[in-house]
Amino acid sequence: RVHPDDHAFVAEGAADVLAARGARLLADAALTRGGCLVESDIGVIDATLETRWRRAAASLGIDEGWTDAAPKDEE
């Protein structure tokens, strides 16, 4: 699963791998652009931006969640 705006890019870049594994690539508007969620019969790989950010922050000892807000320019 990837964001719909990422779907064509990922489909083109991963076409051979997806076909070799008989996998389907699904567009999911609930995901943030740049992340993905892989689901199979043996498990789930959560590579969403939110999860990757939480793990990176936790490795630095910070309990900080992801925000998708763009920084505002200060005048």
PyMOL Python script that loads the backbone (N, CA, C, O; Angstrom):
from pymol import cmd

cmd.read_pdbstr("""\
ATOM      1  N   ARG A   1       0.849  -1.172   0.000  1.00  0.00           N
ATOM      2  CA  ARG A   1       0.000   0.000   0.000  1.00  0.00           C
ATOM      3  C   ARG A   1       0.893   1.233   0.000  1.00  0.00           C
ATOM      4  O   ARG A   1       1.849   1.336   0.768  1.00  0.00           O
ATOM      5  N   VAL A   2       0.552   2.158  -0.881  1.00  0.00           N
ATOM      6  CA  VAL A   2       1.255   3.438  -0.956  1.00  0.00           C
ATOM      7  C   VAL A   2       0.215   4.530  -1.199  1.00  0.00           C
ATOM      8  O   VAL A   2      -0.921   4.248  -1.581  1.00  0.00           O
ATOM      9  N   HIS A   3       0.613   5.763  -0.976  1.00  0.00           N
ATOM     10  CA  HIS A   3      -0.277   6.899  -1.250  1.00  0.00           C
ATOM     11  C   HIS A   3      -0.584   6.924  -2.748  1.00  0.00           C
ATOM     12  O   HIS A   3       0.286   6.589  -3.552  1.00  0.00           O
ATOM     13  N   PRO A   4      -1.793   7.310  -3.140  1.00  0.00           N
ATOM     14  CA  PRO A   4      -2.151   7.332  -4.564  1.00  0.00           C
ATOM     15  C   PRO A   4      -1.198   8.158  -5.433  1.00  0.00           C
ATOM     16  O   PRO A   4      -0.957   7.802  -6.587  1.00  0.00           O
ATOM     17  N   ASP A   5      -0.655   9.252  -4.897  1.00  0.00           N
ATOM     18  CA  ASP A   5       0.277  10.070  -5.672  1.00  0.00           C
ATOM     19  C   ASP A   5       1.622   9.382  -5.887  1.00  0.00           C
ATOM     20  O   ASP A   5       2.378   9.783  -6.773  1.00  0.00           O
ATOM     21  N   ASP A   6       1.932   8.369  -5.105  1.00  0.00           N
ATOM     22  CA  ASP A   6       3.182   7.614  -5.244  1.00  0.00           C
ATOM     23  C   ASP A   6       2.987   6.338  -6.067  1.00  0.00           C
ATOM     24  O   ASP A   6       3.964   5.708  -6.475  1.00  0.00           O
ATOM     25  N   HIS A   7       1.750   5.960  -6.310  1.00  0.00           N
ATOM     26  CA  HIS A   7       1.438   4.665  -6.914  1.00  0.00           C
ATOM     27  C   HIS A   7       2.133   4.436  -8.255  1.00  0.00           C
ATOM     28  O   HIS A   7       2.781   3.405  -8.437  1.00  0.00           O
ATOM     29  N   ALA A   8       2.015   5.366  -9.190  1.00  0.00           N
ATOM     30  CA  ALA A   8       2.603   5.173 -10.529  1.00  0.00           C
ATOM     31  C   ALA A   8       4.124   5.053 -10.449  1.00  0.00           C
ATOM     32  O   ALA A   8       4.718   4.221 -11.135  1.00  0.00           O
ATOM     33  N   PHE A   9       4.746   5.870  -9.624  1.00  0.00           N
ATOM     34  CA  PHE A   9       6.195   5.840  -9.460  1.00  0.00           C
ATOM     35  C   PHE A   9       6.659   4.494  -8.908  1.00  0.00           C
ATOM     36  O   PHE A   9       7.601   3.896  -9.429  1.00  0.00           O
ATOM     37  N   VAL A  10       6.008   4.027  -7.870  1.00  0.00           N
ATOM     38  CA  VAL A  10       6.379   2.745  -7.258  1.00  0.00           C
ATOM     39  C   VAL A  10       6.069   1.597  -8.217  1.00  0.00           C
ATOM     40  O   VAL A  10       6.864   0.667  -8.350  1.00  0.00           O
ATOM     41  N   ALA A  11       4.930   1.658  -8.878  1.00  0.00           N
ATOM     42  CA  ALA A  11       4.551   0.597  -9.818  1.00  0.00           C
ATOM     43  C   ALA A  11       5.594   0.459 -10.925  1.00  0.00           C
ATOM     44  O   ALA A  11       5.939  -0.656 -11.317  1.00  0.00           O
ATOM     45  N   GLU A  12       6.090   1.573 -11.424  1.00  0.00           N
ATOM     46  CA  GLU A  12       7.096   1.535 -12.480  1.00  0.00           C
ATOM     47  C   GLU A  12       8.427   0.990 -11.960  1.00  0.00           C
ATOM     48  O   GLU A  12       9.057   0.155 -12.610  1.00  0.00           O
ATOM     49  N   GLY A  13       8.844   1.458 -10.807  1.00  0.00           N
ATOM     50  CA  GLY A  13      10.143   1.053 -10.258  1.00  0.00           C
ATOM     51  C   GLY A  13      10.190  -0.356  -9.717  1.00  0.00           C
ATOM     52  O   GLY A  13      11.251  -0.980  -9.700  1.00  0.00           O
ATOM     53  N   ALA A  14       9.053  -0.866  -9.274  1.00  0.00           N
ATOM     54  CA  ALA A  14       9.028  -2.187  -8.642  1.00  0.00           C
ATOM     55  C   ALA A  14       8.256  -3.223  -9.453  1.00  0.00           C
ATOM     56  O   ALA A  14       7.924  -4.287  -8.931  1.00  0.00           O
ATOM     57  N   ALA A  15       7.968  -2.936 -10.703  1.00  0.00           N
ATOM     58  CA  ALA A  15       7.142  -3.827 -11.527  1.00  0.00           C
ATOM     59  C   ALA A  15       7.686  -5.244 -11.585  1.00  0.00           C
ATOM     60  O   ALA A  15       6.932  -6.202 -11.413  1.00  0.00           O
ATOM     61  N   ASP A  16       8.977  -5.393 -11.823  1.00  0.00           N
ATOM     62  CA  ASP A  16       9.561  -6.736 -11.934  1.00  0.00           C
ATOM     63  C   ASP A  16       9.469  -7.509 -10.625  1.00  0.00           C
ATOM     64  O   ASP A  16       9.133  -8.693 -10.621  1.00  0.00           O
ATOM     65  N   VAL A  17       9.767  -6.841  -9.521  1.00  0.00           N
ATOM     66  CA  VAL A  17       9.731  -7.498  -8.207  1.00  0.00           C
ATOM     67  C   VAL A  17       8.299  -7.892  -7.849  1.00  0.00           C
ATOM     68  O   VAL A  17       8.053  -8.999  -7.370  1.00  0.00           O
ATOM     69  N   LEU A  18       7.370  -6.989  -8.083  1.00  0.00           N
ATOM     70  CA  LEU A  18       5.966  -7.295  -7.784  1.00  0.00           C
ATOM     71  C   LEU A  18       5.462  -8.469  -8.613  1.00  0.00           C
ATOM     72  O   LEU A  18       4.782  -9.356  -8.096  1.00  0.00           O
ATOM     73  N   ALA A  19       5.797  -8.471  -9.898  1.00  0.00           N
ATOM     74  CA  ALA A  19       5.358  -9.557 -10.783  1.00  0.00           C
ATOM     75  C   ALA A  19       5.983 -10.887 -10.376  1.00  0.00           C
ATOM     76  O   ALA A  19       5.309 -11.917 -10.388  1.00  0.00           O
ATOM     77  N   ALA A  20       7.262 -10.873 -10.016  1.00  0.00           N
ATOM     78  CA  ALA A  20       7.957 -12.105  -9.637  1.00  0.00           C
ATOM     79  C   ALA A  20       7.354 -12.724  -8.372  1.00  0.00           C
ATOM     80  O   ALA A  20       7.391 -13.942  -8.196  1.00  0.00           O
ATOM     81  N   ARG A  21       6.807 -11.893  -7.507  1.00  0.00           N
ATOM     82  CA  ARG A  21       6.247 -12.387  -6.256  1.00  0.00           C
ATOM     83  C   ARG A  21       4.727 -12.538  -6.305  1.00  0.00           C
ATOM     84  O   ARG A  21       4.113 -12.996  -5.341  1.00  0.00           O
ATOM     85  N   GLY A  22       4.132 -12.157  -7.412  1.00  0.00           N
ATOM     86  CA  GLY A  22       2.678 -12.235  -7.516  1.00  0.00           C
ATOM     87  C   GLY A  22       1.997 -11.262  -6.578  1.00  0.00           C
ATOM     88  O   GLY A  22       0.891 -11.520  -6.103  1.00  0.00           O
ATOM     89  N   ALA A  23       2.654 -10.139  -6.308  1.00  0.00           N
ATOM     90  CA  ALA A  23       2.140  -9.155  -5.357  1.00  0.00           C
ATOM     91  C   ALA A  23       1.294  -8.102  -6.066  1.00  0.00           C
ATOM     92  O   ALA A  23       1.418  -7.888  -7.271  1.00  0.00           O
ATOM     93  N   ARG A  24       0.444  -7.461  -5.296  1.00  0.00           N
ATOM     94  CA  ARG A  24      -0.376  -6.364  -5.807  1.00  0.00           C
ATOM     95  C   ARG A  24       0.047  -5.077  -5.130  1.00  0.00           C
ATOM     96  O   ARG A  24       0.363  -5.079  -3.940  1.00  0.00           O
ATOM     97  N   LEU A  25       0.059  -3.997  -5.858  1.00  0.00           N
ATOM     98  CA  LEU A  25       0.349  -2.676  -5.312  1.00  0.00           C
ATOM     99  C   LEU A  25      -0.961  -1.917  -5.233  1.00  0.00           C
ATOM    100  O   LEU A  25      -1.635  -1.723  -6.245  1.00  0.00           O
ATOM    101  N   LEU A  26      -1.321  -1.490  -4.043  1.00  0.00           N
ATOM    102  CA  LEU A  26      -2.595  -0.804  -3.840  1.00  0.00           C
ATOM    103  C   LEU A  26      -2.381   0.643  -3.463  1.00  0.00           C
ATOM    104  O   LEU A  26      -1.459   0.965  -2.714  1.00  0.00           O
ATOM    105  N   ALA A  27      -3.225   1.518  -3.976  1.00  0.00           N
ATOM    106  CA  ALA A  27      -3.232   2.927  -3.585  1.00  0.00           C
ATOM    107  C   ALA A  27      -4.088   3.065  -2.330  1.00  0.00           C
ATOM    108  O   ALA A  27      -5.190   2.521  -2.255  1.00  0.00           O
ATOM    109  N   ASP A  28      -3.570   3.798  -1.349  1.00  0.00           N
ATOM    110  CA  ASP A  28      -4.279   3.970  -0.083  1.00  0.00           C
ATOM    111  C   ASP A  28      -4.104   5.419   0.368  1.00  0.00           C
ATOM    112  O   ASP A  28      -3.027   5.803   0.824  1.00  0.00           O
ATOM    113  N   ALA A  29      -5.153   6.217   0.243  1.00  0.00           N
ATOM    114  CA  ALA A  29      -5.091   7.635   0.579  1.00  0.00           C
ATOM    115  C   ALA A  29      -4.875   7.876   2.073  1.00  0.00           C
ATOM    116  O   ALA A  29      -4.560   8.998   2.470  1.00  0.00           O
ATOM    117  N   ALA A  30      -5.034   6.864   2.895  1.00  0.00           N
ATOM    118  CA  ALA A  30      -4.810   7.015   4.333  1.00  0.00           C
ATOM    119  C   ALA A  30      -3.325   7.094   4.671  1.00  0.00           C
ATOM    120  O   ALA A  30      -2.959   7.522   5.766  1.00  0.00           O
ATOM    121  N   LEU A  31      -2.463   6.680   3.730  1.00  0.00           N
ATOM    122  CA  LEU A  31      -1.024   6.722   3.972  1.00  0.00           C
ATOM    123  C   LEU A  31      -0.453   8.067   3.553  1.00  0.00           C
ATOM    124  O   LEU A  31      -0.921   8.675   2.590  1.00  0.00           O
ATOM    125  N   THR A  32       0.554   8.530   4.274  1.00  0.00           N
ATOM    126  CA  THR A  32       1.265   9.749   3.928  1.00  0.00           C
ATOM    127  C   THR A  32       2.195   9.455   2.759  1.00  0.00           C
ATOM    128  O   THR A  32       2.759   8.364   2.669  1.00  0.00           O
ATOM    129  N   ARG A  33       2.355  10.424   1.867  1.00  0.00           N
ATOM    130  CA  ARG A  33       3.270  10.242   0.736  1.00  0.00           C
ATOM    131  C   ARG A  33       4.651   9.885   1.245  1.00  0.00           C
ATOM    132  O   ARG A  33       5.122  10.437   2.239  1.00  0.00           O
ATOM    133  N   GLY A  34       5.303   8.948   0.549  1.00  0.00           N
ATOM    134  CA  GLY A  34       6.649   8.546   0.904  1.00  0.00           C
ATOM    135  C   GLY A  34       6.719   7.325   1.797  1.00  0.00           C
ATOM    136  O   GLY A  34       7.796   6.759   1.988  1.00  0.00           O
ATOM    137  N   GLY A  35       5.611   6.918   2.336  1.00  0.00           N
ATOM    138  CA  GLY A  35       5.590   5.734   3.189  1.00  0.00           C
ATOM    139  C   GLY A  35       4.928   4.575   2.479  1.00  0.00           C
ATOM    140  O   GLY A  35       4.334   4.737   1.413  1.00  0.00           O
ATOM    141  N   CYS A  36       5.036   3.401   3.084  1.00  0.00           N
ATOM    142  CA  CYS A  36       4.342   2.242   2.532  1.00  0.00           C
ATOM    143  C   CYS A  36       4.023   1.259   3.652  1.00  0.00           C
ATOM    144  O   CYS A  36       4.607   1.300   4.735  1.00  0.00           O
ATOM    145  N   LEU A  37       3.098   0.395   3.360  1.00  0.00           N
ATOM    146  CA  LEU A  37       2.677  -0.644   4.283  1.00  0.00           C
ATOM    147  C   LEU A  37       2.608  -1.931   3.483  1.00  0.00           C
ATOM    148  O   LEU A  37       1.860  -2.030   2.510  1.00  0.00           O
ATOM    149  N   VAL A  38       3.394  -2.917   3.900  1.00  0.00           N
ATOM    150  CA  VAL A  38       3.439  -4.199   3.199  1.00  0.00           C
ATOM    151  C   VAL A  38       2.728  -5.228   4.068  1.00  0.00           C
ATOM    152  O   VAL A  38       3.081  -5.421   5.231  1.00  0.00           O
ATOM    153  N   GLU A  39       1.718  -5.888   3.494  1.00  0.00           N
ATOM    154  CA  GLU A  39       0.960  -6.902   4.214  1.00  0.00           C
ATOM    155  C   GLU A  39       1.051  -8.215   3.454  1.00  0.00           C
ATOM    156  O   GLU A  39       0.844  -8.259   2.241  1.00  0.00           O
ATOM    157  N   SER A  40       1.360  -9.278   4.175  1.00  0.00           N
ATOM    158  CA  SER A  40       1.405 -10.599   3.557  1.00  0.00           C
ATOM    159  C   SER A  40       0.828 -11.616   4.521  1.00  0.00           C
ATOM    160  O   SER A  40       0.428 -11.282   5.636  1.00  0.00           O
ATOM    161  N   ASP A  41       0.791 -12.860   4.074  1.00  0.00           N
ATOM    162  CA  ASP A  41       0.256 -13.910   4.942  1.00  0.00           C
ATOM    163  C   ASP A  41       1.215 -14.256   6.083  1.00  0.00           C
ATOM    164  O   ASP A  41       0.827 -14.953   7.020  1.00  0.00           O
ATOM    165  N   ILE A  42       2.461 -13.779   6.015  1.00  0.00           N
ATOM    166  CA  ILE A  42       3.409 -14.070   7.098  1.00  0.00           C
ATOM    167  C   ILE A  42       3.698 -12.875   7.994  1.00  0.00           C
ATOM    168  O   ILE A  42       4.416 -13.016   8.983  1.00  0.00           O
ATOM    169  N   GLY A  43       3.156 -11.695   7.672  1.00  0.00           N
ATOM    170  CA  GLY A  43       3.376 -10.556   8.540  1.00  0.00           C
ATOM    171  C   GLY A  43       3.115  -9.221   7.867  1.00  0.00           C
ATOM    172  O   GLY A  43       2.668  -9.147   6.723  1.00  0.00           O
ATOM    173  N   VAL A  44       3.412  -8.166   8.621  1.00  0.00           N
ATOM    174  CA  VAL A  44       3.202  -6.796   8.167  1.00  0.00           C
ATOM    175  C   VAL A  44       4.493  -6.018   8.369  1.00  0.00           C
ATOM    176  O   VAL A  44       5.138  -6.123   9.413  1.00  0.00           O
ATOM    177  N   ILE A  45       4.864  -5.236   7.359  1.00  0.00           N
ATOM    178  CA  ILE A  45       5.997  -4.319   7.476  1.00  0.00           C
ATOM    179  C   ILE A  45       5.433  -2.916   7.390  1.00  0.00           C
ATOM    180  O   ILE A  45       4.904  -2.511   6.355  1.00  0.00           O
ATOM    181  N   ASP A  46       5.547  -2.174   8.481  1.00  0.00           N
ATOM    182  CA  ASP A  46       5.033  -0.811   8.542  1.00  0.00           C
ATOM    183  C   ASP A  46       6.187   0.146   8.270  1.00  0.00           C
ATOM    184  O   ASP A  46       6.994   0.428   9.156  1.00  0.00           O
ATOM    185  N   ALA A  47       6.259   0.643   7.041  1.00  0.00           N
ATOM    186  CA  ALA A  47       7.295   1.604   6.663  1.00  0.00           C
ATOM    187  C   ALA A  47       6.656   2.956   6.370  1.00  0.00           C
ATOM    188  O   ALA A  47       7.105   3.692   5.492  1.00  0.00           O
ATOM    189  N   THR A  48       5.592   3.273   7.125  1.00  0.00           N
ATOM    190  CA  THR A  48       4.970   4.581   6.987  1.00  0.00           C
ATOM    191  C   THR A  48       5.898   5.632   7.564  1.00  0.00           C
ATOM    192  O   THR A  48       6.728   5.324   8.419  1.00  0.00           O
ATOM    193  N   LEU A  49       5.771   6.863   7.109  1.00  0.00           N
ATOM    194  CA  LEU A  49       6.617   7.935   7.624  1.00  0.00           C
ATOM    195  C   LEU A  49       6.435   8.111   9.125  1.00  0.00           C
ATOM    196  O   LEU A  49       7.394   8.358   9.857  1.00  0.00           O
ATOM    197  N   GLU A  50       5.193   7.980   9.571  1.00  0.00           N
ATOM    198  CA  GLU A  50       4.917   8.159  10.990  1.00  0.00           C
ATOM    199  C   GLU A  50       5.664   7.141  11.844  1.00  0.00           C
ATOM    200  O   GLU A  50       6.250   7.504  12.864  1.00  0.00           O
ATOM    201  N   THR A  51       5.652   5.886  11.446  1.00  0.00           N
ATOM    202  CA  THR A  51       6.337   4.831  12.201  1.00  0.00           C
ATOM    203  C   THR A  51       7.847   4.987  12.115  1.00  0.00           C
ATOM    204  O   THR A  51       8.546   4.843  13.119  1.00  0.00           O
ATOM    205  N   ARG A  52       8.357   5.282  10.920  1.00  0.00           N
ATOM    206  CA  ARG A  52       9.804   5.468  10.763  1.00  0.00           C
ATOM    207  C   ARG A  52      10.287   6.644  11.603  1.00  0.00           C
ATOM    208  O   ARG A  52      11.356   6.570  12.209  1.00  0.00           O
ATOM    209  N   TRP A  53       9.514   7.726  11.648  1.00  0.00           N
ATOM    210  CA  TRP A  53       9.873   8.889  12.451  1.00  0.00           C
ATOM    211  C   TRP A  53       9.890   8.532  13.942  1.00  0.00           C
ATOM    212  O   TRP A  53      10.828   8.878  14.660  1.00  0.00           O
ATOM    213  N   ARG A  54       8.843   7.838  14.397  1.00  0.00           N
ATOM    214  CA  ARG A  54       8.771   7.448  15.817  1.00  0.00           C
ATOM    215  C   ARG A  54       9.966   6.609  16.211  1.00  0.00           C
ATOM    216  O   ARG A  54      10.535   6.805  17.285  1.00  0.00           O
ATOM    217  N   ARG A  55      10.360   5.662  15.345  1.00  0.00           N
ATOM    218  CA  ARG A  55      11.507   4.808  15.646  1.00  0.00           C
ATOM    219  C   ARG A  55      12.803   5.603  15.679  1.00  0.00           C
ATOM    220  O   ARG A  55      13.643   5.391  16.554  1.00  0.00           O
ATOM    221  N   ALA A  56      12.970   6.518  14.730  1.00  0.00           N
ATOM    222  CA  ALA A  56      14.181   7.345  14.696  1.00  0.00           C
ATOM    223  C   ALA A  56      14.253   8.240  15.935  1.00  0.00           C
ATOM    224  O   ALA A  56      15.305   8.348  16.565  1.00  0.00           O
ATOM    225  N   ALA A  57      13.142   8.876  16.281  1.00  0.00           N
ATOM    226  CA  ALA A  57      13.105   9.735  17.465  1.00  0.00           C
ATOM    227  C   ALA A  57      13.361   8.923  18.733  1.00  0.00           C
ATOM    228  O   ALA A  57      14.095   9.370  19.615  1.00  0.00           O
ATOM    229  N   ALA A  58      12.765   7.740  18.833  1.00  0.00           N
ATOM    230  CA  ALA A  58      12.966   6.886  20.008  1.00  0.00           C
ATOM    231  C   ALA A  58      14.422   6.479  20.154  1.00  0.00           C
ATOM    232  O   ALA A  58      14.917   6.355  21.275  1.00  0.00           O
ATOM    233  N   SER A  59      15.119   6.269  19.041  1.00  0.00           N
ATOM    234  CA  SER A  59      16.531   5.887  19.126  1.00  0.00           C
ATOM    235  C   SER A  59      17.376   7.024  19.696  1.00  0.00           C
ATOM    236  O   SER A  59      18.487   6.799  20.175  1.00  0.00           O
ATOM    237  N   LEU A  60      16.841   8.251  19.641  1.00  0.00           N
ATOM    238  CA  LEU A  60      17.522   9.414  20.231  1.00  0.00           C
ATOM    239  C   LEU A  60      16.975   9.741  21.616  1.00  0.00           C
ATOM    240  O   LEU A  60      17.376  10.730  22.229  1.00  0.00           O
ATOM    241  N   GLY A  61      16.058   8.910  22.106  1.00  0.00           N
ATOM    242  CA  GLY A  61      15.477   9.110  23.424  1.00  0.00           C
ATOM    243  C   GLY A  61      14.390  10.167  23.454  1.00  0.00           C
ATOM    244  O   GLY A  61      14.105  10.741  24.504  1.00  0.00           O
ATOM    245  N   ILE A  62      13.781  10.425  22.303  1.00  0.00           N
ATOM    246  CA  ILE A  62      12.751  11.452  22.193  1.00  0.00           C
ATOM    247  C   ILE A  62      11.407  10.782  21.913  1.00  0.00           C
ATOM    248  O   ILE A  62      11.313   9.891  21.070  1.00  0.00           O
ATOM    249  N   ASP A  63      10.383  11.213  22.617  1.00  0.00           N
ATOM    250  CA  ASP A  63       9.029  10.694  22.383  1.00  0.00           C
ATOM    251  C   ASP A  63       8.262  11.749  21.593  1.00  0.00           C
ATOM    252  O   ASP A  63       7.432  12.476  22.139  1.00  0.00           O
ATOM    253  N   GLU A  64       8.555  11.815  20.312  1.00  0.00           N
ATOM    254  CA  GLU A  64       7.981  12.843  19.449  1.00  0.00           C
ATOM    255  C   GLU A  64       7.279  12.203  18.275  1.00  0.00           C
ATOM    256  O   GLU A  64       7.873  11.393  17.564  1.00  0.00           O
ATOM    257  N   GLY A  65       6.024  12.555  18.061  1.00  0.00           N
ATOM    258  CA  GLY A  65       5.267  12.013  16.941  1.00  0.00           C
ATOM    259  C   GLY A  65       5.496  12.815  15.675  1.00  0.00           C
ATOM    260  O   GLY A  65       5.989  13.942  15.721  1.00  0.00           O
ATOM    261  N   TRP A  66       5.136  12.229  14.549  1.00  0.00           N
ATOM    262  CA  TRP A  66       5.269  12.872  13.243  1.00  0.00           C
ATOM    263  C   TRP A  66       4.152  13.883  13.056  1.00  0.00           C
ATOM    264  O   TRP A  66       3.000  13.600  13.385  1.00  0.00           O
ATOM    265  N   THR A  67       4.478  15.062  12.531  1.00  0.00           N
ATOM    266  CA  THR A  67       3.450  15.997  12.100  1.00  0.00           C
ATOM    267  C   THR A  67       3.696  16.287  10.639  1.00  0.00           C
ATOM    268  O   THR A  67       4.841  16.421  10.207  1.00  0.00           O
ATOM    269  N   ASP A  68       2.642  16.382   9.890  1.00  0.00           N
ATOM    270  CA  ASP A  68       2.749  16.597   8.452  1.00  0.00           C
ATOM    271  C   ASP A  68       2.599  18.067   8.100  1.00  0.00           C
ATOM    272  O   ASP A  68       2.401  18.414   6.936  1.00  0.00           O
ATOM    273  N   ALA A  69       2.693  18.928   9.099  1.00  0.00           N
ATOM    274  CA  ALA A  69       2.531  20.361   8.855  1.00  0.00           C
ATOM    275  C   ALA A  69       3.833  20.951   8.322  1.00  0.00           C
ATOM    276  O   ALA A  69       4.908  20.714   8.872  1.00  0.00           O
ATOM    277  N   ALA A  70       3.719  21.713   7.258  1.00  0.00           N
ATOM    278  CA  ALA A  70       4.881  22.384   6.698  1.00  0.00           C
ATOM    279  C   ALA A  70       5.259  23.557   7.603  1.00  0.00           C
ATOM    280  O   ALA A  70       4.381  24.230   8.142  1.00  0.00           O
ATOM    281  N   PRO A  71       6.568  23.806   7.774  1.00  0.00           N
ATOM    282  CA  PRO A  71       6.971  24.934   8.624  1.00  0.00           C
ATOM    283  C   PRO A  71       6.525  26.262   8.009  1.00  0.00           C
ATOM    284  O   PRO A  71       6.530  26.431   6.790  1.00  0.00           O
ATOM    285  N   LYS A  72       6.145  27.190   8.869  1.00  0.00           N
ATOM    286  CA  LYS A  72       5.716  28.505   8.403  1.00  0.00           C
ATOM    287  C   LYS A  72       6.932  29.414   8.291  1.00  0.00           C
ATOM    288  O   LYS A  72       7.827  29.382   9.135  1.00  0.00           O
ATOM    289  N   ASP A  73       6.952  30.213   7.253  1.00  0.00           N
ATOM    290  CA  ASP A  73       8.031  31.195   7.108  1.00  0.00           C
ATOM    291  C   ASP A  73       7.817  32.320   8.103  1.00  0.00           C
ATOM    292  O   ASP A  73       6.725  32.876   8.209  1.00  0.00           O
ATOM    293  N   GLU A  74       8.876  32.646   8.829  1.00  0.00           N
ATOM    294  CA  GLU A  74       8.789  33.751   9.770  1.00  0.00           C
ATOM    295  C   GLU A  74       9.256  35.014   9.081  1.00  0.00           C
ATOM    296  O   GLU A  74      10.266  35.006   8.377  1.00  0.00           O
ATOM    297  N   GLU A  75       8.523  36.106   9.279  1.00  0.00           N
ATOM    298  CA  GLU A  75       8.885  37.365   8.627  1.00  0.00           C
ATOM    299  C   GLU A  75       9.564  38.263   9.595  1.00  0.00           C
ATOM    300  O   GLU A  75       9.950  39.376   9.238  1.00  0.00           O
TER     301      GLU A  75
END
""", "prot")
cmd.dss("prot")
cmd.show_as("cartoon", "prot")
cmd.util.cbc("prot")
cmd.orient("prot")
